[in-house]
Amino acid sequence: MKQPIGGGASKILYALKTAKKMGLLNSAKALSSKNACKACALGMGGQRGGMTNELDEYPAVCNKSIQAQSSDIQAPIPNALFDFSIKELRALSAHELEHTGRLSQPVFKARGSDHYQPVEWDWALNYAAERFAATKPNRSFFYSSGRASNESGFLLQLLARVYGTNNVNNCSYYCHQATSVGMAASIGTGTATIELEDLSECDCIFVIGANPSSNHPRFIHKLKACRDRGGKVVVINPAKEPGLVKFALPKSARSLIAGGSDIASHYLQPNIGSDIALFKGIAKALLAIKAEQLHFIVQHTENFSAFKKDIDSTKWDEIVACCGITRVNIEQVAGVYANSERAVFAWGMGMTHHTFGCENIEYIANLALLRGMVGKRYSGLLPLRGHSNVQGIGTIGVKPVLAESVFTSLEQEFDITLPREAGLDTFAAMEAAHKGNIDCALINGGNLYAATPDSHWAAEALSNIDFKLFLTTTLNQGHIHGVGDDKDGGDTLILPVAARDEEPQATSQESMFNYVRLSDGGIERLQNVRSEVTILADLGQRLLPMSKVNFSRFQQFDSIREAIANTLPNMAELKDIAVAKKEFHINGRVLHTPKFNTASKRARFQVHAIPCANRQREDYPFLLASVRSEGQFNSIIYEETDSYRFDAGRHAVFMCAQDITTLDLKSGDNVDLKSPNGRMNNAVVQEFDLPAGNLLAYFPEANALAERRLDPRSRTPNFKSIPIQIIKK
């Protein structure tokens, strides 16, 4: 079986084909405008132009950027679509729904109806205000995706709290919340400790539980550059992802002609959920050769003696049996790290989507601290975040618990009193909805249905909400699977919003490198859509006309940035960003010196037992991890097949050759997958390079299998380590 490579001429042709479909003029305008990229949080665009990053590297664009633009540059959904019932619309796939076109008018489905129908803006906003006004605030929640702007997010959380609830949540609770909690416990901050420039001089990069060839293609250029200057790239991932082995960089003729460039110098494939065992093995090997940086440890850390005692007492047999990696291979990677002078650790949701996600992150931090790679130039910790502004949404307060100092600042800024009761996180809000304890929800972007484990349960939870207000650019499965049937599901109102580059005024976004960008907006495509900010400001004025907060003033986006600058720490530079056009790193985030914001002002080594995720039950002998495809970004399905995984379709189950042979199967066979929670029927077997007993399937199709088990510290669901039984047809 010929192994695919990442990138290559096919992706250039795909980009050109997609651009032609959008219209070459539209494409050029969208990609060159001064707007931040709409895809991942690596962060391109802004005031240097859409295809340039903060290091002035050009062209900084990838297929993900183009795919995101292609979704926004669609014709309006024809009115005829709404002649179809909800049940009929459910026959459409996620990809088909996404490509029905742009929403260009408000649509409403009343309780007892099985159809959406177009409605006028004034009626829609008045009705939304009436429904929230008739609801006790603690029986509501407000949610935002990570594609919303800082301005939209701040206004959303302010509206919710003035209304009377801290049930304010966001998509990060389903992705990198374990990162924030784990990093805070270890080093006192929850975001990246490096800036983009640090990747230009590091000599070793660990890529752990992530597939940037699909999800963060621009990051591959940094990995390739590291290899070019003699550095090492260590990939830790159960799946041997072709794009992390070889990647043909579209802007490098040499790479294209050569049939791809080597990305990983070392590739370890541990069993799903066994990473802590592997990390302990690397630490054990480092300590054995005395590669720890004792001066740094003594001066800047605490709890090292307990950490070392635990590592010394952990037996090699236990480590190897758990992770499936030989001692020789672990020691080899430890040697690579020991010889590095400037190492960066990057990771994705393969680390966070476990019931022990926080512990995974803490052990990554342990490895960095062991050799003094935090608080040092060209070294540090880098969570690979998804949505383009998912980090910014957290920064500006879209979360259920704020620091007391922020509450106080908000109260002083607006001369108000805010509720102090801890709000519901994202999954807690869904649990409350499932129990019938939520009457109204405002859902700004994203696809909360597809992002939640246990699809049947998620649909029930959303259907139990009596009034749902969605702000979105396109239709998704959450608009048809969480709205009930003919006689239930409550009222559902969907308002069409402007895309980032269509905003009538400038907005801001924050990258995974703590860098705040300014997007000019200004592109006109659809006549009847409105900015999220405009909608929220209008709703606030209608809902709370007697409030001391003058929501109508926020129709001017500068006034929101002024409020953010006045109330949130280290955001003063945001106040005048639209005038000065000066983008900036948030002060105090990047750690080039070992100054840690913990109670002791020292980083802390954490100690935990090896979890038992990979010790499968006899009746469920496999472990499955849900993953994204190359033609997908989070819950948005741009393409039905995955060019990096043998053009597999959305219902593929990836298995190693040994397991396929043992079960007397072959690629292309249909099987059913059963977990303790649910069933996925007619999965298509696809051979892939995985350790025996480990499976992959696509999110959200595999969500039916995911149990509602959470990391107790971060409340992030377990989308990886899912026990599975394979049933032959």
C-alpha positions as CSV (number, residue, x, y, z in Angstrom):
1,M,0.0,0.0,0.0
2,K,1.6,3.3,-1.2
3,Q,1.8,5.7,1.7
4,P,0.4,9.2,1.1
5,I,2.4,12.3,1.9
6,G,1.3,15.6,3.2
7,G,1.0,18.7,1.0
8,G,2.3,18.3,-2.5
9,A,1.0,19.4,-5.9
10,S,-2.4,17.9,-5.3
11,K,-2.9,20.6,-2.5
12,I,-1.8,23.3,-4.8
13,L,-4.3,22.1,-7.4
14,Y,-7.0,21.8,-4.7
15,A,-6.3,25.4,-3.6
16,L,-6.5,26.7,-7.2
17,K,-9.7,24.7,-7.9
18,T,-11.3,26.0,-4.7
19,A,-10.2,29.6,-5.4
20,K,-11.7,29.3,-8.9
21,K,-15.0,28.0,-7.5
22,M,-15.1,31.0,-5.1
23,G,-14.2,33.3,-8.0
24,L,-10.6,34.5,-8.5
25,L,-11.4,38.1,-7.6
26,N,-13.2,37.1,-4.5
27,S,-10.4,34.8,-3.5
28,A,-7.7,37.3,-4.0
29,K,-9.6,39.9,-2.1
30,A,-10.3,37.6,0.8
31,L,-6.8,36.2,1.1
32,S,-5.0,39.5,0.7
33,S,-7.2,41.7,2.9
34,K,-5.9,42.8,6.4
35,N,-7.9,40.2,8.3
36,A,-6.7,37.4,10.6
37,C,-7.0,33.9,9.3
38,K,-10.3,32.3,10.1
39,A,-8.9,28.8,10.6
40,C,-6.4,27.7,13.3
41,A,-5.0,29.8,16.1
42,L,-1.5,29.6,14.7
43,G,-2.4,33.1,13.6
44,M,-1.8,34.5,10.2
45,G,-3.0,37.7,8.6
46,G,-4.0,40.9,10.4
47,Q,-2.4,44.2,9.6
48,R,0.5,42.7,7.6
49,G,-2.0,41.2,5.2
50,G,-3.9,38.0,5.0
51,M,-1.0,35.9,3.7
52,T,1.7,37.2,6.1
53,N,2.5,36.4,9.7
54,E,4.1,38.6,12.4
55,L,7.5,37.5,11.2
56,D,6.7,38.9,7.8
57,E,6.9,35.4,6.3
58,Y,5.0,35.2,2.9
59,P,3.0,33.5,1.7
60,A,1.7,32.3,5.1
61,V,-1.5,30.6,3.8
62,C,-2.7,27.0,3.7
63,N,-5.6,24.9,2.6
64,K,-7.3,25.4,5.9
65,S,-7.4,29.2,5.2
66,I,-8.8,28.6,1.8
67,Q,-11.4,26.1,3.0
68,A,-12.6,28.6,5.6
69,Q,-12.9,31.3,3.0
70,S,-14.7,29.0,0.6
71,S,-17.5,28.5,3.2
72,D,-18.0,32.2,3.6
73,I,-17.9,32.9,-0.1
74,Q,-21.1,31.1,-0.9
75,A,-24.3,32.2,-2.4
76,P,-27.3,32.6,0.0
77,I,-29.3,29.5,0.9
78,P,-32.3,29.5,-1.4
79,N,-35.6,29.9,0.3
80,A,-36.7,26.6,-1.2
81,L,-34.5,24.8,1.3
82,F,-36.8,25.8,4.1
83,D,-39.7,24.0,2.3
84,F,-38.1,20.8,3.6
85,S,-39.0,19.6,7.1
86,I,-36.6,19.1,9.9
87,K,-36.7,15.4,9.4
88,E,-35.9,15.8,5.7
89,L,-33.0,18.1,6.5
90,R,-31.6,15.4,8.8
91,A,-31.0,13.3,5.8
92,L,-28.2,15.7,4.8
93,S,-24.7,15.1,5.9
94,A,-22.7,17.6,7.8
95,H,-20.8,18.4,4.5
96,E,-24.0,18.9,2.6
97,L,-25.5,21.2,5.2
98,E,-22.4,23.3,5.3
99,H,-22.6,23.7,1.5
100,T,-26.2,24.6,1.2
101,G,-25.0,28.2,1.2
102,R,-24.8,31.2,3.6
103,L,-27.7,32.1,5.9
104,S,-28.9,35.5,4.7
105,Q,-32.0,36.0,6.7
106,P,-33.3,35.1,10.2
107,V,-35.2,31.8,10.3
108,F,-37.5,30.5,13.0
109,K,-38.9,27.1,14.0
110,A,-41.8,27.2,16.5
111,R,-42.6,24.5,19.0
112,G,-45.0,22.1,17.3
113,S,-43.7,23.0,13.9
114,D,-41.4,20.8,11.8
115,H,-40.2,23.6,9.5
116,Y,-38.0,26.7,9.6
117,Q,-39.5,29.8,8.1
118,P,-37.9,33.2,7.3
119,V,-38.7,36.1,9.7
120,E,-37.9,39.8,9.9
121,W,-35.0,41.1,12.0
122,D,-37.0,43.3,14.3
123,W,-39.5,40.5,15.1
124,A,-36.6,38.1,15.7
125,L,-34.7,40.4,18.1
126,N,-37.9,41.4,20.0
127,Y,-38.9,37.8,20.3
128,A,-35.4,36.8,21.6
129,A,-35.5,39.6,24.2
130,E,-39.0,38.6,25.3
131,R,-38.0,35.0,25.8
132,F,-34.9,35.8,27.8
133,A,-36.8,38.4,29.8
134,A,-39.4,35.7,30.8
135,T,-36.6,33.4,31.9
136,K,-34.9,33.2,35.3
137,P,-31.3,34.0,34.5
138,N,-30.0,30.9,36.3
139,R,-32.0,28.8,33.9
140,S,-30.1,30.1,30.9
141,F,-26.6,29.8,29.4
142,F,-24.5,31.7,27.0
143,Y,-22.0,29.9,24.7
144,S,-19.4,31.1,22.2
145,S,-17.2,29.3,19.7
146,G,-13.6,30.3,19.3
147,R,-14.1,32.0,15.9
148,A,-15.9,34.9,17.5
149,S,-14.0,38.2,17.9
150,N,-12.7,39.6,21.2
151,E,-15.3,42.3,20.9
152,S,-18.2,39.9,20.4
153,G,-17.0,37.6,23.2
154,F,-16.6,40.4,25.7
155,L,-20.0,41.8,24.9
156,L,-21.6,38.3,25.2
157,Q,-20.2,37.7,28.7
158,L,-21.1,41.2,29.8
159,L,-24.6,40.8,28.6
160,A,-25.0,37.4,30.4
161,R,-23.7,38.7,33.7
162,V,-25.7,42.0,33.6
163,Y,-28.7,39.8,32.8
164,G,-27.9,37.9,36.0
165,T,-26.0,34.7,35.2
166,N,-22.4,33.4,35.1
167,N,-23.5,30.5,33.0
168,V,-21.0,31.7,30.4
169,N,-19.0,29.1,28.6
170,N,-17.0,28.3,25.5
171,C,-15.7,25.6,23.2
172,S,-12.3,25.4,25.0
173,Y,-13.9,23.2,27.7
174,Y,-14.1,20.6,25.0
175,C,-10.6,21.0,23.8
176,H,-7.7,22.7,25.7
177,Q,-9.2,23.4,29.1
178,A,-7.0,20.6,30.5
179,T,-4.0,22.5,29.1
180,S,-5.0,25.6,31.0
181,V,-5.5,23.8,34.3
182,G,-2.4,21.6,34.0
183,M,-0.1,24.4,32.9
184,A,-1.4,26.7,35.7
185,A,-0.7,24.0,38.3
186,S,2.9,23.5,36.9
187,I,4.0,27.0,35.9
188,G,1.3,29.5,36.9
189,T,0.0,30.3,33.4
190,G,-2.4,28.5,31.0
191,T,-1.1,29.7,27.6
192,A,2.0,29.2,25.4
193,T,5.2,30.3,27.0
194,I,6.8,31.1,23.6
195,E,6.2,33.4,20.7
196,L,6.4,32.5,17.0
197,E,9.9,33.7,16.6
198,D,11.1,31.2,19.2
199,L,10.4,28.4,16.7
200,S,13.0,29.9,14.4
201,E,16.0,29.0,16.6
202,C,15.0,25.9,18.6
203,D,16.9,22.7,17.9
204,C,14.3,20.2,19.1
205,I,10.5,20.2,18.8
206,F,8.3,17.5,20.4
207,V,4.9,17.1,18.6
208,I,2.7,15.2,21.0
209,G,-0.9,14.0,20.4
210,A,-1.4,16.3,17.4
211,N,-1.5,16.1,13.7
212,P,-0.5,19.5,12.4
213,S,-0.2,18.3,8.8
214,S,-4.0,18.2,8.8
215,N,-5.0,20.7,11.4
216,H,-2.2,23.4,11.5
217,P,-0.4,23.1,8.1
218,R,1.6,26.2,8.6
219,F,3.3,24.7,11.6
220,I,4.8,22.0,9.4
221,H,7.0,24.8,7.9
222,K,8.5,25.4,11.3
223,L,9.1,21.6,11.8
224,K,10.8,21.4,8.4
225,A,12.9,24.5,9.1
226,C,14.0,22.9,12.4
227,R,15.2,19.8,10.5
228,D,16.9,22.0,7.9
229,R,19.2,23.6,10.5
230,G,20.1,20.2,12.0
231,G,17.5,20.1,14.7
232,K,15.3,17.1,15.6
233,V,11.5,16.6,15.5
234,V,10.1,14.0,17.8
235,V,6.6,13.0,17.1
236,I,4.6,11.1,19.7
237,N,1.3,9.8,18.3
238,P,-0.3,6.3,18.3
239,A,-1.0,6.8,14.6
240,K,1.8,7.0,12.0
241,E,0.4,10.1,10.3
242,P,1.8,10.3,6.7
243,G,1.9,14.1,6.8
244,L,4.2,14.0,9.9
245,V,6.6,11.5,8.1
246,K,6.9,13.3,4.8
247,F,5.4,16.6,3.7
248,A,5.8,18.2,0.3
249,L,5.8,21.9,1.1
250,P,3.8,23.7,-1.6
251,K,6.1,26.8,-1.6
252,S,9.3,24.8,-1.8
253,A,10.1,23.5,-5.3
254,R,12.9,21.3,-3.9
255,S,10.4,19.7,-1.5
256,L,7.9,19.1,-4.3
257,I,10.4,17.6,-6.7
258,A,11.8,15.4,-4.0
259,G,8.4,13.9,-3.3
260,G,8.3,15.4,0.1
261,S,10.6,16.4,3.0
262,D,11.3,14.4,6.1
263,I,9.4,15.9,9.0
264,A,9.9,13.5,12.0
265,S,13.4,12.5,12.9
266,H,12.0,10.2,15.5
267,Y,8.4,8.8,15.7
268,L,7.1,7.0,18.8
269,Q,3.7,5.3,18.7
270,P,2.5,4.6,22.2
271,N,-0.8,2.9,23.0
272,I,-3.7,5.3,23.3
273,G,-3.8,6.9,26.8
274,S,-0.3,5.6,27.8
275,D,1.6,8.9,27.4
276,I,2.3,9.4,31.1
277,A,4.1,6.0,31.2
278,L,6.1,7.1,28.2
279,F,6.9,10.5,29.7
280,K,8.1,8.8,32.9
281,G,10.3,6.5,30.8
282,I,11.9,9.6,29.1
283,A,12.4,11.2,32.5
284,K,13.9,8.0,33.9
285,A,16.3,7.7,31.0
286,L,17.3,11.4,31.5
287,L,18.0,11.0,35.2
288,A,20.0,7.9,34.5
289,I,22.5,9.8,32.4
290,K,22.3,12.9,34.7
291,A,20.9,15.1,32.0
292,E,18.7,17.1,34.4
293,Q,19.6,20.8,34.8
294,L,20.2,20.9,38.6
295,H,21.0,24.6,38.8
296,F,17.6,25.5,37.2
297,I,15.8,22.9,39.3
298,V,17.2,24.2,42.5
299,Q,16.7,27.9,41.7
300,H,13.4,27.9,40.0
301,T,11.3,24.7,40.9
302,E,9.9,22.8,43.8
303,N,8.8,19.2,44.5
304,F,11.7,17.8,42.5
305,S,12.7,15.3,45.2
306,A,9.2,13.8,45.2
307,F,9.2,13.7,41.4
308,K,12.6,11.9,41.3
309,K,11.6,9.5,44.0
310,D,8.5,8.5,41.9
311,I,10.5,8.1,38.7
312,D,13.2,6.0,40.4
313,S,10.5,3.7,41.9
314,T,8.7,3.2,38.5
315,K,10.0,0.0,36.9
316,W,10.9,-0.2,33.3
317,D,8.8,-3.3,32.9
318,E,5.7,-1.3,33.9
319,I,6.6,1.6,31.6
320,V,7.2,-0.6,28.5
321,A,4.1,-2.9,29.2
322,C,1.9,0.2,29.4
323,C,3.0,2.3,26.5
324,G,4.2,-0.4,24.2
325,I,7.5,1.4,23.3
326,T,10.8,-0.5,23.9
327,R,13.2,0.8,26.5
328,V,15.8,1.2,23.7
329,N,13.6,3.5,21.7
330,I,12.6,5.5,24.8
331,E,16.3,6.0,25.7
332,Q,17.1,7.0,22.2
333,V,14.5,9.9,22.3
334,A,15.7,10.8,25.8
335,G,19.2,11.1,24.3
336,V,18.0,13.4,21.6
337,Y,16.4,15.6,24.2
338,A,19.5,15.5,26.4
339,N,21.6,16.8,23.5
340,S,19.3,19.7,22.7
341,E,19.9,23.2,24.0
342,R,16.6,24.8,23.0
343,A,13.5,22.5,23.0
344,V,9.9,23.3,22.4
345,F,7.0,21.0,23.4
346,A,3.9,21.2,21.3
347,W,0.7,19.2,21.8
348,G,-2.9,18.8,20.7
349,M,-6.1,17.2,21.9
350,G,-4.5,13.8,21.9
351,M,-3.3,14.9,25.3
352,T,-6.3,16.7,26.6
353,H,-9.2,14.4,25.6
354,H,-8.7,12.0,28.5
355,T,-10.0,11.7,32.0
356,F,-6.4,12.4,33.0
357,G,-5.8,15.3,30.5
358,C,-4.5,17.7,33.1
359,E,-2.0,15.1,34.3
360,N,-0.8,14.5,30.7
361,I,0.0,18.2,30.4
362,E,1.7,18.3,33.8
363,Y,4.0,15.5,32.7
364,I,4.9,17.4,29.5
365,A,5.7,20.4,31.8
366,N,7.8,18.0,34.0
367,L,9.9,17.0,31.0
368,A,10.5,20.7,30.1
369,L,11.3,21.7,33.7
370,L,13.7,18.8,34.0
371,R,16.1,20.4,31.6
372,G,15.2,24.0,32.2
373,M,13.3,24.5,28.9
374,V,10.7,26.9,30.4
375,G,11.6,30.5,30.9
376,K,14.2,30.4,28.2
377,R,14.5,32.0,24.8
378,Y,13.7,29.6,21.9
379,S,12.3,27.0,24.3
380,G,9.1,26.3,26.1
381,L,5.5,25.0,26.0
382,L,3.2,25.4,23.0
383,P,-0.4,24.1,23.1
384,L,-1.6,23.8,19.5
385,R,-5.0,25.5,19.7
386,G,-7.8,25.1,17.2
387,H,-10.2,27.9,16.5
388,S,-8.6,31.1,15.4
389,N,-9.6,33.1,18.5
390,V,-10.3,30.3,21.0
391,Q,-7.6,31.6,23.3
392,G,-8.9,35.2,23.0
393,I,-12.4,34.1,24.0
394,G,-11.0,32.9,27.3
395,T,-8.8,36.0,27.7
396,I,-11.7,38.4,27.5
397,G,-13.9,36.5,30.0
398,V,-16.1,34.0,28.2
399,K,-15.9,31.5,31.0
400,P,-18.0,30.7,34.1
401,V,-15.6,31.9,36.7
402,L,-13.7,35.2,36.6
403,A,-11.0,36.5,38.9
404,E,-12.5,38.6,41.7
405,S,-10.4,41.5,40.5
406,V,-12.0,41.3,37.1
407,F,-15.5,41.3,38.6
408,T,-14.6,44.3,40.7
409,S,-13.2,46.1,37.6
410,L,-16.4,45.4,35.6
411,E,-18.6,46.7,38.5
412,Q,-16.6,49.9,38.8
413,E,-16.4,50.5,35.0
414,F,-20.2,50.2,34.6
415,D,-21.4,51.1,38.2
416,I,-23.2,47.8,38.6
417,T,-23.4,44.8,40.8
418,L,-22.8,41.4,39.2
419,P,-23.7,37.9,40.4
420,R,-20.9,36.0,42.1
421,E,-22.3,32.5,41.9
422,A,-20.0,30.2,39.9
423,G,-21.5,29.6,36.5
424,L,-21.9,26.3,34.6
425,D,-19.1,25.1,32.3
426,T,-19.9,23.9,28.9
427,F,-20.7,20.3,29.8
428,A,-22.5,21.2,33.0
429,A,-24.8,23.5,30.9
430,M,-25.6,20.5,28.7
431,E,-26.2,18.3,31.7
432,A,-28.6,20.9,33.2
433,A,-30.3,21.1,29.8
434,H,-30.7,17.3,29.7
435,K,-32.4,17.4,33.1
436,G,-34.8,20.1,32.0
437,N,-33.1,22.9,34.0
438,I,-32.3,25.2,31.1
439,D,-35.1,27.3,29.5
440,C,-33.0,29.6,27.2
441,A,-29.7,29.4,25.5
442,L,-27.7,31.8,23.3
443,I,-25.2,29.9,21.2
444,N,-22.8,32.1,19.3
445,G,-21.2,30.1,16.5
446,G,-19.8,26.6,16.6
447,N,-21.7,23.3,16.7
448,L,-22.4,22.4,20.3
449,Y,-24.3,19.3,19.3
450,A,-21.5,17.9,17.3
451,A,-18.9,18.9,19.9
452,T,-20.6,17.0,22.7
453,P,-19.9,13.3,23.5
454,D,-22.8,10.8,23.2
455,S,-24.7,12.3,20.1
456,H,-28.1,10.9,21.1
457,W,-27.8,12.4,24.6
458,A,-26.6,15.7,23.2
459,A,-29.6,16.0,20.9
460,E,-31.9,15.3,23.8
461,A,-30.2,17.9,25.9
462,L,-30.5,20.6,23.3
463,S,-34.1,19.6,22.4
464,N,-35.0,20.1,26.1
465,I,-34.2,23.8,25.9
466,D,-37.4,25.7,25.4
467,F,-35.8,28.5,23.4
468,K,-32.5,28.4,21.5
469,L,-31.0,31.4,19.8
470,F,-28.2,30.6,17.3
471,L,-25.8,33.1,15.8
472,T,-24.1,31.6,12.7
473,T,-23.0,31.9,9.1
474,T,-24.1,28.5,7.8
475,L,-26.4,25.7,8.8
476,N,-24.9,22.8,10.8
477,Q,-26.2,19.6,12.4
478,G,-26.9,21.4,15.7
479,H,-29.6,23.3,14.0
480,I,-31.5,20.2,13.0
481,H,-30.5,17.5,15.5
482,G,-31.0,19.4,18.7
483,V,-34.4,21.0,18.0
484,G,-36.7,18.1,18.6
485,D,-39.4,16.7,16.3
486,D,-42.9,17.9,15.5
487,K,-44.2,18.3,19.0
488,D,-41.2,19.0,21.1
489,G,-37.8,20.8,20.9
490,G,-39.0,24.2,21.9
491,D,-38.6,27.3,19.8
492,T,-35.4,27.8,17.7
493,L,-34.3,31.1,16.2
494,I,-31.2,31.3,13.9
495,L,-29.7,34.7,13.1
496,P,-27.3,35.1,10.2
497,V,-24.0,36.8,11.1
498,A,-21.2,38.5,9.1
499,A,-18.0,36.6,8.7
500,R,-14.8,38.2,10.2
501,D,-13.8,39.9,7.0
502,E,-17.3,41.2,6.5
503,E,-17.5,43.0,9.8
504,P,-18.5,46.7,9.4
505,Q,-15.8,47.8,11.9
506,A,-12.5,46.4,12.9
507,T,-12.3,43.5,15.3
508,S,-9.4,41.8,17.2
509,Q,-8.3,38.2,17.7
510,E,-5.6,36.4,19.7
511,S,-3.3,33.7,18.4
512,M,-1.9,30.7,20.3
513,F,1.3,32.8,20.7
514,N,-0.6,35.4,22.8
515,Y,-0.4,37.8,19.9
516,V,-3.4,40.1,19.3
517,R,-4.2,40.9,15.7
518,L,-6.5,43.5,14.2
519,S,-8.9,42.5,11.4
520,D,-10.2,45.4,9.2
521,G,-13.4,43.7,8.0
522,G,-15.1,45.7,5.3
523,I,-15.8,43.1,2.6
524,E,-19.4,43.2,1.5
525,R,-21.0,39.9,0.3
526,L,-24.5,39.6,1.7
527,Q,-26.9,42.4,2.4
528,N,-29.0,41.1,5.2
529,V,-26.5,39.7,7.7
530,R,-25.4,41.5,10.8
531,S,-22.3,41.6,13.0
532,E,-22.4,39.5,16.1
533,V,-21.5,42.6,18.0
534,T,-24.4,44.5,16.5
535,I,-26.8,41.7,17.3
536,L,-25.7,41.4,20.9
537,A,-25.7,45.1,21.5
538,D,-29.2,45.4,20.1
539,L,-30.4,42.4,22.1
540,G,-28.9,43.8,25.3
541,Q,-30.7,47.1,24.8
542,R,-34.1,45.4,24.2
543,L,-33.6,42.9,27.0
544,L,-32.3,45.3,29.6
545,P,-33.5,48.8,28.7
546,M,-33.2,50.1,32.3
547,S,-29.7,48.8,32.9
548,K,-26.9,51.2,33.8
549,V,-25.0,49.5,31.0
550,N,-25.8,51.4,27.8
551,F,-25.7,48.5,25.3
552,S,-26.4,50.7,22.4
553,R,-23.1,52.4,22.8
554,F,-21.4,49.2,21.9
555,Q,-22.6,49.5,18.4
556,Q,-19.3,51.4,18.2
557,F,-16.7,48.6,18.5
558,D,-14.1,51.1,19.9
559,S,-16.2,51.4,23.0
560,I,-15.9,47.7,23.7
561,R,-12.2,47.7,23.3
562,E,-12.0,50.6,25.7
563,A,-14.0,48.6,28.2
564,I,-11.7,45.6,27.8
565,A,-8.7,47.8,28.3
566,N,-10.2,49.3,31.4
567,T,-11.2,46.0,33.0
568,L,-9.0,43.2,32.0
569,P,-5.3,42.8,32.9
570,N,-2.6,43.4,30.4
571,M,-5.0,44.5,27.6
572,A,-4.4,48.3,27.7
573,E,-2.9,48.2,24.2
574,L,-6.2,47.0,22.8
575,K,-7.9,50.4,23.5
576,D,-6.3,52.2,20.5
577,I,-5.4,49.3,18.3
578,A,-7.9,50.3,15.5
579,V,-6.3,53.7,15.4
580,A,-2.7,52.9,15.9
581,K,-2.9,49.6,13.9
582,K,-0.3,48.3,16.3
583,E,-0.7,44.6,17.1
584,F,0.9,43.2,20.2
585,H,1.9,40.4,22.5
586,I,-0.1,40.3,25.7
587,N,2.3,41.4,28.5
588,G,3.4,38.7,30.9
589,R,2.5,35.7,28.8
590,V,5.8,34.9,27.0
591,L,8.4,33.4,29.4
592,H,11.9,34.1,28.2
593,T,13.1,34.3,31.8
594,P,12.1,31.8,34.6
595,K,9.6,34.0,36.4
596,F,6.6,31.8,37.3
597,N,3.2,33.2,38.5
598,T,2.6,30.5,41.1
599,A,2.0,31.1,44.8
600,S,5.7,30.2,45.5
601,K,7.0,31.9,42.4
602,R,8.5,28.6,41.5
603,A,7.5,26.0,38.9
604,R,6.2,22.8,40.4
605,F,7.0,19.2,39.4
606,Q,3.8,17.2,39.6
607,V,3.6,13.5,40.6
608,H,0.8,11.1,39.5
609,A,0.5,7.4,39.1
610,I,0.3,5.9,35.6
611,P,-3.3,5.8,34.6
612,C,-4.9,2.5,33.4
613,A,-6.6,3.8,30.2
614,N,-5.1,1.2,28.0
615,R,-5.8,-1.8,30.2
616,Q,-8.8,-2.9,28.2
617,R,-11.7,-5.0,29.4
618,E,-12.1,-8.5,27.9
619,D,-15.5,-7.6,26.4
620,Y,-14.0,-4.3,24.9
621,P,-10.6,-5.3,23.8
622,F,-9.8,-2.2,21.7
623,L,-9.3,1.4,22.5
624,L,-10.5,4.1,20.0
625,A,-9.5,7.7,19.6
626,S,-11.6,10.1,17.6
627,V,-9.7,12.3,15.2
628,R,-10.2,14.9,12.5
629,S,-9.7,14.5,8.8
630,E,-7.6,16.6,6.4
631,G,-10.8,17.9,4.9
632,Q,-12.2,19.0,8.2
633,F,-11.8,21.8,10.7
634,N,-13.3,21.0,14.1
635,S,-16.9,20.2,13.4
636,I,-16.9,21.8,9.9
637,I,-16.7,19.2,7.2
638,Y,-15.2,20.7,4.0
639,E,-14.5,17.5,2.2
640,E,-16.1,14.0,2.6
641,T,-12.8,12.1,2.2
642,D,-9.3,12.3,3.8
643,S,-6.5,12.6,1.2
644,Y,-3.9,12.0,3.9
645,R,-5.5,8.7,5.0
646,F,-6.0,6.8,1.7
647,D,-9.1,8.9,0.8
648,A,-11.0,7.3,3.6
649,G,-14.6,8.4,4.0
650,R,-16.3,9.8,7.1
651,H,-17.3,6.4,8.5
652,A,-13.9,4.8,8.4
653,V,-12.4,2.8,11.3
654,F,-8.6,2.7,11.1
655,M,-6.9,-0.5,12.3
656,C,-3.5,-2.1,12.0
657,A,-2.8,-5.0,9.7
658,Q,-2.3,-7.4,12.6
659,D,-5.8,-6.7,14.0
660,I,-7.4,-6.9,10.6
661,T,-5.8,-10.3,10.0
662,T,-6.7,-11.6,13.5
663,L,-10.3,-10.7,13.0
664,D,-10.3,-12.2,9.5
665,L,-11.2,-8.9,7.9
666,K,-9.9,-6.8,5.0
667,S,-9.8,-3.2,4.1
668,G,-13.3,-2.1,2.8
669,D,-15.2,-4.5,5.0
670,N,-18.1,-3.2,7.1
671,V,-18.2,-3.7,10.8
672,D,-20.1,-2.3,13.8
673,L,-18.3,-0.6,16.6
674,K,-19.8,-0.9,20.1
675,S,-18.7,0.9,23.2
676,P,-20.3,0.8,26.7
677,N,-22.1,3.9,25.6
678,G,-23.4,3.4,22.1
679,R,-22.9,1.9,18.7
680,M,-21.6,3.1,15.3
681,N,-22.9,0.9,12.5
682,N,-21.4,0.1,9.2
683,A,-17.9,1.5,9.9
684,V,-15.6,0.8,7.0
685,V,-12.3,-1.0,7.8
686,Q,-9.2,0.9,6.7
687,E,-5.7,-0.5,7.3
688,F,-3.4,2.1,9.0
689,D,-0.1,2.2,10.9
690,L,-1.3,1.8,14.5
691,P,-0.2,-0.3,17.5
692,A,-2.3,-3.5,17.9
693,G,-5.5,-2.9,19.9
694,N,-5.7,0.8,18.9
695,L,-8.3,2.3,16.6
696,L,-9.2,5.6,15.1
697,A,-12.5,7.0,13.8
698,Y,-13.7,10.4,12.8
699,F,-15.3,13.0,15.0
700,P,-18.2,13.7,15.2
701,E,-19.4,10.5,13.5
702,A,-17.8,8.5,16.4
703,N,-19.4,10.7,19.1
704,A,-22.1,8.1,19.5
705,L,-19.4,5.9,21.0
706,A,-18.0,8.5,23.4
707,E,-19.0,8.1,27.0
708,R,-19.9,11.1,29.1
709,R,-16.7,10.7,31.2
710,L,-14.8,13.9,32.1
711,D,-11.4,14.9,33.4
712,P,-12.5,15.9,36.9
713,R,-10.2,18.9,37.1
714,S,-10.8,20.5,33.7
715,R,-14.2,19.0,32.9
716,T,-13.0,18.1,29.4
717,P,-14.7,15.0,27.9
718,N,-12.9,11.8,27.1
719,F,-12.9,11.6,23.3
720,K,-9.9,9.4,23.2
721,S,-9.4,6.2,25.3
722,I,-12.9,4.8,24.3
723,P,-13.3,1.0,25.0
724,I,-14.5,-0.7,21.8
725,Q,-15.8,-4.1,20.7
726,I,-15.7,-4.9,16.9
727,I,-18.7,-6.8,15.6
728,K,-18.3,-8.4,12.2
729,K,-21.1,-8.2,9.7
